[in-house]
Amino acid sequence: MICIICEEAETLPGLTSILLERDEHSLTFNNVPAQICPNCGEAYAEESVTANLLREAERMARAGEKMEVLEYEPITVLSS
Ligand SMILES: [Zn+2]
């Protein structure tokens, strides 16, 4: 896909880090598969991946953790 931020380059598959913040909580995922723009660096994670991350963020908020850094593992089924 063409990057929607700079509209100048085709995105390429790669890995990125995604930071989710919610109130005082912050959750960082490393090695998240995404489409990345080689021009401006914008990363686009797939919807299914984003859904997983948001679910994990919910779990973290419920557990009362303020900051966490995780490696994203596509094979892991996150359940609550
Ligand atoms: Zn771009």
PDB file of the backbone (N, CA, C, O) and the ligand in Angstrom, with CONECT records:
HET     ZN  A 101       1
ATOM      1  N   MET A   1       0.837  -1.206   0.000  1.00  0.00           N
ATOM      2  CA  MET A   1       0.000   0.000   0.000  1.00  0.00           C
ATOM      3  C   MET A   1       0.869   1.252   0.000  1.00  0.00           C
ATOM      4  O   MET A   1       2.008   1.233   0.467  1.00  0.00           O
ATOM      5  N   ILE A   2       0.319   2.330  -0.526  1.00  0.00           N
ATOM      6  CA  ILE A   2       1.023   3.612  -0.491  1.00  0.00           C
ATOM      7  C   ILE A   2       0.832   4.218   0.904  1.00  0.00           C
ATOM      8  O   ILE A   2      -0.267   4.199   1.458  1.00  0.00           O
ATOM      9  N   CYS A   3       1.905   4.744   1.447  1.00  0.00           N
ATOM     10  CA  CYS A   3       1.847   5.370   2.768  1.00  0.00           C
ATOM     11  C   CYS A   3       0.850   6.528   2.759  1.00  0.00           C
ATOM     12  O   CYS A   3       0.896   7.387   1.878  1.00  0.00           O
ATOM     13  N   ILE A   4      -0.051   6.546   3.742  1.00  0.00           N
ATOM     14  CA  ILE A   4      -1.063   7.612   3.748  1.00  0.00           C
ATOM     15  C   ILE A   4      -0.563   8.873   4.438  1.00  0.00           C
ATOM     16  O   ILE A   4      -1.230   9.907   4.398  1.00  0.00           O
ATOM     17  N   ILE A   5       0.592   8.798   5.065  1.00  0.00           N
ATOM     18  CA  ILE A   5       1.142   9.992   5.715  1.00  0.00           C
ATOM     19  C   ILE A   5       1.881  10.868   4.697  1.00  0.00           C
ATOM     20  O   ILE A   5       1.579  12.052   4.544  1.00  0.00           O
ATOM     21  N   CYS A   6       2.852  10.267   4.006  1.00  0.00           N
ATOM     22  CA  CYS A   6       3.650  11.065   3.063  1.00  0.00           C
ATOM     23  C   CYS A   6       3.213  10.871   1.615  1.00  0.00           C
ATOM     24  O   CYS A   6       3.535  11.685   0.750  1.00  0.00           O
ATOM     25  N   GLU A   7       2.465   9.772   1.347  1.00  0.00           N
ATOM     26  CA  GLU A   7       1.972   9.467   0.001  1.00  0.00           C
ATOM     27  C   GLU A   7       3.094   9.418  -1.026  1.00  0.00           C
ATOM     28  O   GLU A   7       2.881   9.741  -2.195  1.00  0.00           O
ATOM     29  N   GLU A   8       4.276   9.019  -0.601  1.00  0.00           N
ATOM     30  CA  GLU A   8       5.400   9.024  -1.521  1.00  0.00           C
ATOM     31  C   GLU A   8       6.061   7.672  -1.684  1.00  0.00           C
ATOM     32  O   GLU A   8       6.908   7.497  -2.561  1.00  0.00           O
ATOM     33  N   ALA A   9       5.687   6.715  -0.854  1.00  0.00           N
ATOM     34  CA  ALA A   9       6.369   5.428  -0.948  1.00  0.00           C
ATOM     35  C   ALA A   9       5.428   4.280  -0.667  1.00  0.00           C
ATOM     36  O   ALA A   9       4.398   4.442  -0.012  1.00  0.00           O
ATOM     37  N   GLU A  10       5.796   3.119  -1.173  1.00  0.00           N
ATOM     38  CA  GLU A  10       5.083   1.865  -0.967  1.00  0.00           C
ATOM     39  C   GLU A  10       5.590   1.284   0.361  1.00  0.00           C
ATOM     40  O   GLU A  10       6.797   1.225   0.591  1.00  0.00           O
ATOM     41  N   THR A  11       4.682   0.863   1.221  1.00  0.00           N
ATOM     42  CA  THR A  11       5.116   0.298   2.502  1.00  0.00           C
ATOM     43  C   THR A  11       5.700  -1.101   2.303  1.00  0.00           C
ATOM     44  O   THR A  11       5.341  -1.804   1.358  1.00  0.00           O
ATOM     45  N   LEU A  12       6.591  -1.489   3.191  1.00  0.00           N
ATOM     46  CA  LEU A  12       7.247  -2.792   3.146  1.00  0.00           C
ATOM     47  C   LEU A  12       7.001  -3.523   4.456  1.00  0.00           C
ATOM     48  O   LEU A  12       6.905  -2.901   5.513  1.00  0.00           O
ATOM     49  N   PRO A  13       6.897  -4.880   4.382  1.00  0.00           N
ATOM     50  CA  PRO A  13       6.699  -5.624   5.620  1.00  0.00           C
ATOM     51  C   PRO A  13       7.941  -5.547   6.502  1.00  0.00           C
ATOM     52  O   PRO A  13       9.069  -5.608   6.014  1.00  0.00           O
ATOM     53  N   GLY A  14       7.718  -5.413   7.803  1.00  0.00           N
ATOM     54  CA  GLY A  14       8.841  -5.345   8.727  1.00  0.00           C
ATOM     55  C   GLY A  14       8.353  -5.473  10.158  1.00  0.00           C
ATOM     56  O   GLY A  14       7.218  -5.883  10.402  1.00  0.00           O
ATOM     57  N   LEU A  15       9.208  -5.123  11.095  1.00  0.00           N
ATOM     58  CA  LEU A  15       8.857  -5.192  12.513  1.00  0.00           C
ATOM     59  C   LEU A  15       8.955  -3.800  13.112  1.00  0.00           C
ATOM     60  O   LEU A  15       9.822  -3.011  12.737  1.00  0.00           O
ATOM     61  N   THR A  16       8.066  -3.507  14.040  1.00  0.00           N
ATOM     62  CA  THR A  16       8.091  -2.195  14.668  1.00  0.00           C
ATOM     63  C   THR A  16       7.799  -2.330  16.158  1.00  0.00           C
ATOM     64  O   THR A  16       7.451  -3.408  16.640  1.00  0.00           O
ATOM     65  N   SER A  17       7.943  -1.239  16.868  1.00  0.00           N
ATOM     66  CA  SER A  17       7.532  -1.196  18.271  1.00  0.00           C
ATOM     67  C   SER A  17       6.282  -0.346  18.363  1.00  0.00           C
ATOM     68  O   SER A  17       6.174   0.692  17.710  1.00  0.00           O
ATOM     69  N   ILE A  18       5.351  -0.786  19.168  1.00  0.00           N
ATOM     70  CA  ILE A  18       4.109  -0.027  19.329  1.00  0.00           C
ATOM     71  C   ILE A  18       3.914   0.313  20.795  1.00  0.00           C
ATOM     72  O   ILE A  18       4.009  -0.549  21.669  1.00  0.00           O
ATOM     73  N   LEU A  19       3.643   1.568  21.043  1.00  0.00           N
ATOM     74  CA  LEU A  19       3.410   2.052  22.408  1.00  0.00           C
ATOM     75  C   LEU A  19       1.936   2.372  22.572  1.00  0.00           C
ATOM     76  O   LEU A  19       1.358   3.144  21.808  1.00  0.00           O
ATOM     77  N   LEU A  20       1.343   1.760  23.589  1.00  0.00           N
ATOM     78  CA  LEU A  20      -0.051   2.060  23.909  1.00  0.00           C
ATOM     79  C   LEU A  20      -0.080   2.785  25.238  1.00  0.00           C
ATOM     80  O   LEU A  20       0.524   2.331  26.210  1.00  0.00           O
ATOM     81  N   GLU A  21      -0.774   3.902  25.287  1.00  0.00           N
ATOM     82  CA  GLU A  21      -0.873   4.640  26.539  1.00  0.00           C
ATOM     83  C   GLU A  21      -2.334   4.836  26.888  1.00  0.00           C
ATOM     84  O   GLU A  21      -3.174   5.110  26.031  1.00  0.00           O
ATOM     85  N   ARG A  22      -2.603   4.690  28.142  1.00  0.00           N
ATOM     86  CA  ARG A  22      -3.975   4.855  28.588  1.00  0.00           C
ATOM     87  C   ARG A  22      -3.908   5.333  30.028  1.00  0.00           C
ATOM     88  O   ARG A  22      -3.417   4.618  30.901  1.00  0.00           O
ATOM     89  N   ASP A  23      -4.396   6.526  30.276  1.00  0.00           N
ATOM     90  CA  ASP A  23      -4.246   7.147  31.584  1.00  0.00           C
ATOM     91  C   ASP A  23      -2.789   7.063  32.013  1.00  0.00           C
ATOM     92  O   ASP A  23      -1.905   7.518  31.287  1.00  0.00           O
ATOM     93  N   GLU A  24      -2.525   6.484  33.190  1.00  0.00           N
ATOM     94  CA  GLU A  24      -1.139   6.432  33.648  1.00  0.00           C
ATOM     95  C   GLU A  24      -0.431   5.157  33.205  1.00  0.00           C
ATOM     96  O   GLU A  24       0.720   4.919  33.571  1.00  0.00           O
ATOM     97  N   HIS A  25      -1.122   4.340  32.418  1.00  0.00           N
ATOM     98  CA  HIS A  25      -0.531   3.079  31.977  1.00  0.00           C
ATOM     99  C   HIS A  25       0.193   3.248  30.652  1.00  0.00           C
ATOM    100  O   HIS A  25      -0.246   3.993  29.776  1.00  0.00           O
ATOM    101  N   SER A  26       1.287   2.558  30.521  1.00  0.00           N
ATOM    102  CA  SER A  26       1.966   2.547  29.233  1.00  0.00           C
ATOM    103  C   SER A  26       2.494   1.154  28.936  1.00  0.00           C
ATOM    104  O   SER A  26       3.148   0.526  29.768  1.00  0.00           O
ATOM    105  N   LEU A  27       2.199   0.693  27.750  1.00  0.00           N
ATOM    106  CA  LEU A  27       2.539  -0.667  27.356  1.00  0.00           C
ATOM    107  C   LEU A  27       3.270  -0.620  26.025  1.00  0.00           C
ATOM    108  O   LEU A  27       2.751  -0.091  25.043  1.00  0.00           O
ATOM    109  N   THR A  28       4.471  -1.172  25.993  1.00  0.00           N
ATOM    110  CA  THR A  28       5.259  -1.189  24.764  1.00  0.00           C
ATOM    111  C   THR A  28       5.388  -2.609  24.244  1.00  0.00           C
ATOM    112  O   THR A  28       5.764  -3.517  24.986  1.00  0.00           O
ATOM    113  N   PHE A  29       5.081  -2.799  22.984  1.00  0.00           N
ATOM    114  CA  PHE A  29       5.289  -4.098  22.335  1.00  0.00           C
ATOM    115  C   PHE A  29       6.431  -3.969  21.350  1.00  0.00           C
ATOM    116  O   PHE A  29       6.446  -3.057  20.523  1.00  0.00           O
ATOM    117  N   ASN A  30       7.388  -4.879  21.434  1.00  0.00           N
ATOM    118  CA  ASN A  30       8.483  -4.928  20.474  1.00  0.00           C
ATOM    119  C   ASN A  30       8.233  -6.039  19.460  1.00  0.00           C
ATOM    120  O   ASN A  30       7.485  -6.980  19.724  1.00  0.00           O
ATOM    121  N   ASN A  31       8.864  -5.918  18.308  1.00  0.00           N
ATOM    122  CA  ASN A  31       8.776  -6.945  17.262  1.00  0.00           C
ATOM    123  C   ASN A  31       7.345  -7.196  16.797  1.00  0.00           C
ATOM    124  O   ASN A  31       6.933  -8.343  16.620  1.00  0.00           O
ATOM    125  N   VAL A  32       6.602  -6.128  16.604  1.00  0.00           N
ATOM    126  CA  VAL A  32       5.246  -6.259  16.090  1.00  0.00           C
ATOM    127  C   VAL A  32       5.307  -6.242  14.555  1.00  0.00           C
ATOM    128  O   VAL A  32       5.871  -5.318  13.970  1.00  0.00           O
ATOM    129  N   PRO A  33       4.729  -7.260  13.906  1.00  0.00           N
ATOM    130  CA  PRO A  33       4.733  -7.259  12.440  1.00  0.00           C
ATOM    131  C   PRO A  33       3.875  -6.125  11.895  1.00  0.00           C
ATOM    132  O   PRO A  33       2.754  -5.909  12.355  1.00  0.00           O
ATOM    133  N   ALA A  34       4.404  -5.403  10.916  1.00  0.00           N
ATOM    134  CA  ALA A  34       3.682  -4.247  10.387  1.00  0.00           C
ATOM    135  C   ALA A  34       4.164  -3.930   8.982  1.00  0.00           C
ATOM    136  O   ALA A  34       5.194  -4.434   8.533  1.00  0.00           O
ATOM    137  N   GLN A  35       3.407  -3.092   8.298  1.00  0.00           N
ATOM    138  CA  GLN A  35       3.845  -2.516   7.029  1.00  0.00           C
ATOM    139  C   GLN A  35       4.505  -1.190   7.377  1.00  0.00           C
ATOM    140  O   GLN A  35       3.919  -0.360   8.072  1.00  0.00           O
ATOM    141  N   ILE A  36       5.725  -0.996   6.893  1.00  0.00           N
ATOM    142  CA  ILE A  36       6.474   0.192   7.278  1.00  0.00           C
ATOM    143  C   ILE A  36       6.831   1.020   6.056  1.00  0.00           C
ATOM    144  O   ILE A  36       7.253   0.479   5.034  1.00  0.00           O
ATOM    145  N   CYS A  37       6.663   2.322   6.162  1.00  0.00           N
ATOM    146  CA  CYS A  37       7.009   3.236   5.070  1.00  0.00           C
ATOM    147  C   CYS A  37       8.515   3.515   5.107  1.00  0.00           C
ATOM    148  O   CYS A  37       9.031   4.013   6.107  1.00  0.00           O
ATOM    149  N   PRO A  38       9.219   3.192   4.012  1.00  0.00           N
ATOM    150  CA  PRO A  38      10.676   3.426   3.993  1.00  0.00           C
ATOM    151  C   PRO A  38      11.011   4.903   3.882  1.00  0.00           C
ATOM    152  O   PRO A  38      12.152   5.299   4.119  1.00  0.00           O
ATOM    153  N   ASN A  39      10.047   5.708   3.532  1.00  0.00           N
ATOM    154  CA  ASN A  39      10.297   7.139   3.357  1.00  0.00           C
ATOM    155  C   ASN A  39      10.182   7.911   4.674  1.00  0.00           C
ATOM    156  O   ASN A  39      11.113   8.614   5.065  1.00  0.00           O
ATOM    157  N   CYS A  40       9.031   7.780   5.362  1.00  0.00           N
ATOM    158  CA  CYS A  40       8.829   8.574   6.576  1.00  0.00           C
ATOM    159  C   CYS A  40       8.858   7.727   7.843  1.00  0.00           C
ATOM    160  O   CYS A  40       8.891   8.268   8.948  1.00  0.00           O
ATOM    161  N   GLY A  41       8.845   6.387   7.692  1.00  0.00           N
ATOM    162  CA  GLY A  41       8.965   5.529   8.865  1.00  0.00           C
ATOM    163  C   GLY A  41       7.658   5.203   9.548  1.00  0.00           C
ATOM    164  O   GLY A  41       7.653   4.526  10.576  1.00  0.00           O
ATOM    165  N   GLU A  42       6.552   5.667   9.005  1.00  0.00           N
ATOM    166  CA  GLU A  42       5.251   5.349   9.595  1.00  0.00           C
ATOM    167  C   GLU A  42       5.008   3.842   9.517  1.00  0.00           C
ATOM    168  O   GLU A  42       5.287   3.211   8.498  1.00  0.00           O
ATOM    169  N   ALA A  43       4.479   3.265  10.618  1.00  0.00           N
ATOM    170  CA  ALA A  43       4.220   1.827  10.663  1.00  0.00           C
ATOM    171  C   ALA A  43       2.731   1.567  10.745  1.00  0.00           C
ATOM    172  O   ALA A  43       2.005   2.232  11.484  1.00  0.00           O
ATOM    173  N   TYR A  44       2.290   0.592   9.979  1.00  0.00           N
ATOM    174  CA  TYR A  44       0.871   0.223   9.978  1.00  0.00           C
ATOM    175  C   TYR A  44       0.730  -1.224  10.411  1.00  0.00           C
ATOM    176  O   TYR A  44       1.057  -2.134   9.649  1.00  0.00           O
ATOM    177  N   ALA A  45       0.249  -1.448  11.621  1.00  0.00           N
ATOM    178  CA  ALA A  45       0.038  -2.812  12.098  1.00  0.00           C
ATOM    179  C   ALA A  45      -1.291  -3.319  11.550  1.00  0.00           C
ATOM    180  O   ALA A  45      -2.215  -2.540  11.316  1.00  0.00           O
ATOM    181  N   GLU A  46      -1.379  -4.632  11.348  1.00  0.00           N
ATOM    182  CA  GLU A  46      -2.638  -5.207  10.893  1.00  0.00           C
ATOM    183  C   GLU A  46      -3.698  -5.075  11.971  1.00  0.00           C
ATOM    184  O   GLU A  46      -3.400  -4.966  13.161  1.00  0.00           O
ATOM    185  N   GLU A  47      -4.948  -5.087  11.519  1.00  0.00           N
ATOM    186  CA  GLU A  47      -6.052  -4.914  12.460  1.00  0.00           C
ATOM    187  C   GLU A  47      -6.096  -6.015  13.513  1.00  0.00           C
ATOM    188  O   GLU A  47      -6.342  -5.752  14.690  1.00  0.00           O
ATOM    189  N   SER A  48      -5.854  -7.253  13.079  1.00  0.00           N
ATOM    190  CA  SER A  48      -5.900  -8.373  14.026  1.00  0.00           C
ATOM    191  C   SER A  48      -4.802  -8.222  15.074  1.00  0.00           C
ATOM    192  O   SER A  48      -4.991  -8.574  16.238  1.00  0.00           O
ATOM    193  N   VAL A  49      -3.656  -7.697  14.651  1.00  0.00           N
ATOM    194  CA  VAL A  49      -2.546  -7.484  15.571  1.00  0.00           C
ATOM    195  C   VAL A  49      -2.907  -6.388  16.568  1.00  0.00           C
ATOM    196  O   VAL A  49      -2.703  -6.531  17.774  1.00  0.00           O
ATOM    197  N   THR A  50      -3.445  -5.297  16.043  1.00  0.00           N
ATOM    198  CA  THR A  50      -3.838  -4.189  16.907  1.00  0.00           C
ATOM    199  C   THR A  50      -4.872  -4.635  17.940  1.00  0.00           C
ATOM    200  O   THR A  50      -4.826  -4.221  19.098  1.00  0.00           O
ATOM    201  N   ALA A  51      -5.804  -5.482  17.507  1.00  0.00           N
ATOM    202  CA  ALA A  51      -6.831  -5.993  18.424  1.00  0.00           C
ATOM    203  C   ALA A  51      -6.188  -6.770  19.565  1.00  0.00           C
ATOM    204  O   ALA A  51      -6.586  -6.632  20.721  1.00  0.00           O
ATOM    205  N   ASN A  52      -5.194  -7.584  19.234  1.00  0.00           N
ATOM    206  CA  ASN A  52      -4.471  -8.336  20.257  1.00  0.00           C
ATOM    207  C   ASN A  52      -3.792  -7.408  21.249  1.00  0.00           C
ATOM    208  O   ASN A  52      -3.834  -7.634  22.459  1.00  0.00           O
ATOM    209  N   LEU A  53      -3.166  -6.360  20.723  1.00  0.00           N
ATOM    210  CA  LEU A  53      -2.436  -5.425  21.583  1.00  0.00           C
ATOM    211  C   LEU A  53      -3.389  -4.706  22.523  1.00  0.00           C
ATOM    212  O   LEU A  53      -3.091  -4.514  23.702  1.00  0.00           O
ATOM    213  N   LEU A  54      -4.538  -4.311  21.990  1.00  0.00           N
ATOM    214  CA  LEU A  54      -5.499  -3.590  22.815  1.00  0.00           C
ATOM    215  C   LEU A  54      -6.051  -4.482  23.922  1.00  0.00           C
ATOM    216  O   LEU A  54      -6.312  -4.031  25.038  1.00  0.00           O
ATOM    217  N   ARG A  55      -6.224  -5.771  23.580  1.00  0.00           N
ATOM    218  CA  ARG A  55      -6.732  -6.706  24.586  1.00  0.00           C
ATOM    219  C   ARG A  55      -5.706  -6.876  25.711  1.00  0.00           C
ATOM    220  O   ARG A  55      -6.053  -6.944  26.890  1.00  0.00           O
ATOM    221  N   GLU A  56      -4.454  -6.942  25.315  1.00  0.00           N
ATOM    222  CA  GLU A  56      -3.387  -7.081  26.306  1.00  0.00           C
ATOM    223  C   GLU A  56      -3.301  -5.825  27.184  1.00  0.00           C
ATOM    224  O   GLU A  56      -3.037  -5.907  28.383  1.00  0.00           O
ATOM    225  N   ALA A  57      -3.530  -4.673  26.563  1.00  0.00           N
ATOM    226  CA  ALA A  57      -3.511  -3.411  27.317  1.00  0.00           C
ATOM    227  C   ALA A  57      -4.638  -3.386  28.351  1.00  0.00           C
ATOM    228  O   ALA A  57      -4.464  -2.900  29.468  1.00  0.00           O
ATOM    229  N   GLU A  58      -5.789  -3.918  27.958  1.00  0.00           N
ATOM    230  CA  GLU A  58      -6.925  -4.021  28.882  1.00  0.00           C
ATOM    231  C   GLU A  58      -6.563  -4.872  30.087  1.00  0.00           C
ATOM    232  O   GLU A  58      -6.834  -4.514  31.233  1.00  0.00           O
ATOM    233  N   ARG A  59      -5.945  -6.006  29.797  1.00  0.00           N
ATOM    234  CA  ARG A  59      -5.550  -6.929  30.850  1.00  0.00           C
ATOM    235  C   ARG A  59      -4.579  -6.246  31.815  1.00  0.00           C
ATOM    236  O   ARG A  59      -4.680  -6.389  33.034  1.00  0.00           O
ATOM    237  N   MET A  60      -3.649  -5.510  31.239  1.00  0.00           N
ATOM    238  CA  MET A  60      -2.650  -4.833  32.051  1.00  0.00           C
ATOM    239  C   MET A  60      -3.299  -3.775  32.941  1.00  0.00           C
ATOM    240  O   MET A  60      -2.953  -3.640  34.114  1.00  0.00           O
ATOM    241  N   ALA A  61      -4.233  -3.037  32.376  1.00  0.00           N
ATOM    242  CA  ALA A  61      -4.908  -1.986  33.141  1.00  0.00           C
ATOM    243  C   ALA A  61      -5.678  -2.599  34.306  1.00  0.00           C
ATOM    244  O   ALA A  61      -5.692  -2.064  35.415  1.00  0.00           O
ATOM    245  N   ARG A  62      -6.322  -3.739  34.028  1.00  0.00           N
ATOM    246  CA  ARG A  62      -7.068  -4.411  35.098  1.00  0.00           C
ATOM    247  C   ARG A  62      -6.137  -4.912  36.184  1.00  0.00           C
ATOM    248  O   ARG A  62      -6.484  -4.894  37.365  1.00  0.00           O
ATOM    249  N   ALA A  63      -4.950  -5.363  35.784  1.00  0.00           N
ATOM    250  CA  ALA A  63      -3.981  -5.874  36.750  1.00  0.00           C
ATOM    251  C   ALA A  63      -3.312  -4.740  37.526  1.00  0.00           C
ATOM    252  O   ALA A  63      -2.599  -4.972  38.503  1.00  0.00           O
ATOM    253  N   GLY A  64      -3.556  -3.507  37.069  1.00  0.00           N
ATOM    254  CA  GLY A  64      -3.035  -2.357  37.781  1.00  0.00           C
ATOM    255  C   GLY A  64      -1.561  -2.083  37.511  1.00  0.00           C
ATOM    256  O   GLY A  64      -0.909  -1.366  38.270  1.00  0.00           O
ATOM    257  N   GLU A  65      -1.034  -2.661  36.418  1.00  0.00           N
ATOM    258  CA  GLU A  65       0.365  -2.410  36.089  1.00  0.00           C
ATOM    259  C   GLU A  65       0.490  -1.074  35.365  1.00  0.00           C
ATOM    260  O   GLU A  65      -0.316  -0.731  34.501  1.00  0.00           O
ATOM    261  N   LYS A  66       1.531  -0.332  35.748  1.00  0.00           N
ATOM    262  CA  LYS A  66       1.671   1.010  35.187  1.00  0.00           C
ATOM    263  C   LYS A  66       2.526   1.038  33.928  1.00  0.00           C
ATOM    264  O   LYS A  66       2.298   1.852  33.033  1.00  0.00           O
ATOM    265  N   MET A  67       3.506   0.150  33.862  1.00  0.00           N
ATOM    266  CA  MET A  67       4.388   0.162  32.712  1.00  0.00           C
ATOM    267  C   MET A  67       4.862  -1.242  32.418  1.00  0.00           C
ATOM    268  O   MET A  67       5.262  -1.979  33.319  1.00  0.00           O
ATOM    269  N   GLU A  68       4.814  -1.601  31.160  1.00  0.00           N
ATOM    270  CA  GLU A  68       5.228  -2.951  30.801  1.00  0.00           C
ATOM    271  C   GLU A  68       5.792  -2.932  29.388  1.00  0.00           C
ATOM    272  O   GLU A  68       5.302  -2.204  28.524  1.00  0.00           O
ATOM    273  N   VAL A  69       6.825  -3.739  29.156  1.00  0.00           N
ATOM    274  CA  VAL A  69       7.385  -3.898  27.817  1.00  0.00           C
ATOM    275  C   VAL A  69       7.334  -5.378  27.468  1.00  0.00           C
ATOM    276  O   VAL A  69       7.861  -6.216  28.199  1.00  0.00           O
ATOM    277  N   LEU A  70       6.705  -5.688  26.361  1.00  0.00           N
ATOM    278  CA  LEU A  70       6.539  -7.085  25.971  1.00  0.00           C
ATOM    279  C   LEU A  70       7.060  -7.317  24.562  1.00  0.00           C
ATOM    280  O   LEU A  70       7.059  -6.414  23.725  1.00  0.00           O
ATOM    281  N   GLU A  71       7.507  -8.550  24.314  1.00  0.00           N
ATOM    282  CA  GLU A  71       7.801  -8.967  22.950  1.00  0.00           C
ATOM    283  C   GLU A  71       6.487  -9.491  22.374  1.00  0.00           C
ATOM    284  O   GLU A  71       5.803 -10.306  22.994  1.00  0.00           O
ATOM    285  N   TYR A  72       6.151  -9.016  21.189  1.00  0.00           N
ATOM    286  CA  TYR A  72       4.926  -9.496  20.571  1.00  0.00           C
ATOM    287  C   TYR A  72       5.148 -10.908  20.035  1.00  0.00           C
ATOM    288  O   TYR A  72       6.099 -11.157  19.293  1.00  0.00           O
ATOM    289  N   GLU A  73       4.257 -11.836  20.419  1.00  0.00           N
ATOM    290  CA  GLU A  73       4.356 -13.204  19.940  1.00  0.00           C
ATOM    291  C   GLU A  73       3.064 -13.580  19.242  1.00  0.00           C
ATOM    292  O   GLU A  73       2.046 -13.826  19.889  1.00  0.00           O
ATOM    293  N   PRO A  74       3.110 -13.624  17.927  1.00  0.00           N
ATOM    294  CA  PRO A  74       1.890 -13.876  17.136  1.00  0.00           C
ATOM    295  C   PRO A  74       1.250 -15.213  17.453  1.00  0.00           C
ATOM    296  O   PRO A  74       0.038 -15.365  17.299  1.00  0.00           O
ATOM    297  N   ILE A  75       2.036 -16.185  17.892  1.00  0.00           N
ATOM    298  CA  ILE A  75       1.515 -17.527  18.123  1.00  0.00           C
ATOM    299  C   ILE A  75       0.733 -17.597  19.435  1.00  0.00           C
ATOM    300  O   ILE A  75      -0.203 -18.385  19.571  1.00  0.00           O
ATOM    301  N   THR A  76       1.124 -16.776  20.383  1.00  0.00           N
ATOM    302  CA  THR A  76       0.458 -16.780  21.680  1.00  0.00           C
ATOM    303  C   THR A  76      -1.000 -16.346  21.548  1.00  0.00           C
ATOM    304  O   THR A  76      -1.295 -15.305  20.961  1.00  0.00           O
ATOM    305  N   VAL A  77      -1.884 -17.129  22.085  1.00  0.00           N
ATOM    306  CA  VAL A  77      -3.278 -16.727  22.141  1.00  0.00           C
ATOM    307  C   VAL A  77      -3.511 -16.043  23.479  1.00  0.00           C
ATOM    308  O   VAL A  77      -3.424 -16.660  24.540  1.00  0.00           O
ATOM    309  N   LEU A  78      -3.804 -14.771  23.400  1.00  0.00           N
ATOM    310  CA  LEU A  78      -4.005 -14.019  24.634  1.00  0.00           C
ATOM    311  C   LEU A  78      -5.413 -14.252  25.132  1.00  0.00           C
ATOM    312  O   LEU A  78      -6.385 -13.995  24.422  1.00  0.00           O
ATOM    313  N   SER A  79      -5.518 -14.737  26.348  1.00  0.00           N
ATOM    314  CA  SER A  79      -6.843 -14.951  26.906  1.00  0.00           C
ATOM    315  C   SER A  79      -6.897 -14.346  28.294  1.00  0.00           C
ATOM    316  O   SER A  79      -5.879 -14.229  28.977  1.00  0.00           O
ATOM    317  N   SER A  80      -8.074 -13.971  28.695  1.00  0.00           N
ATOM    318  CA  SER A  80      -8.181 -13.314  30.000  1.00  0.00           C
ATOM    319  C   SER A  80      -8.968 -14.170  30.970  1.00  0.00           C
ATOM    320  O   SER A  80      -9.163 -13.779  32.121  1.00  0.00           O
TER     321      SER A  80
HETATM  322 ZN    ZN A 101       5.459   7.601   4.478  1.00  0.00          ZN2+
END
